[in-house]
Structures are given as C-alpha cells and as structure tokens.
Amino acid sequence: MAERTTVRLPDDLLKKAKRKAAQEGRTLTSLIEDGLRIVVAESVTRAKAKRVSPPVSKATGGLRPGVTHDPFWKYQEMEDLEYVRRMKNFK
C-alpha cells in the first residue's frame, strides 16, 4: 500500500517537475517515484564499486613515472612555504 508523505521542494524545481510530468502525460507522483528509484539504485551500485589501485609499472615493480606516493603533509608544507614567500613579497 502506498504511503503519503510531505516533501518540501524549491518552487523552481517543483514547476519544472510538474511541466515535465505534463509533457510526458504522467503524474508528478510517478515522476518523483522514478527519480527516487534511480537515486536509490545508484547508491547501491556505488557502495559495491571496487577500489582502484594506482597504476604499477611492470618493468620495475614500482609506481609509474609521474605518480608519487608522498604523504599529504609534504604537499601542505610546500603550499605553506609558497604562501609565506608570496606574503613576504606582497609589500
């Protein structure tokens, strides 16, 4: 059995949705229902996505050229030093 609920939508989105439903000759409820089914199915698909590993060179067994494995703090430190340099020259 279908359950009733209240949904708050921005006015412009609601107008577009009503227009689309009318163009397709269907109800606003069926349009919203189909949209929710798509979003719910996507979240299930995303949850099952496999983890992607960085490319590995077969020749040396390490990462490919241009791919670094530096810790994030090194990048933050480089940005901080660059910021300090720019501030010194800002005067």
Protein Blocks (a to p, Z undefined) as FASTA:
>chain_A
ZZdddddddfklmmmmmmmmmmnopafklmmmmmmmmmmmmmmmmmmpccddddddfklo
pacehiacbdfklmmmmmmmmmmmmmmmmZZ
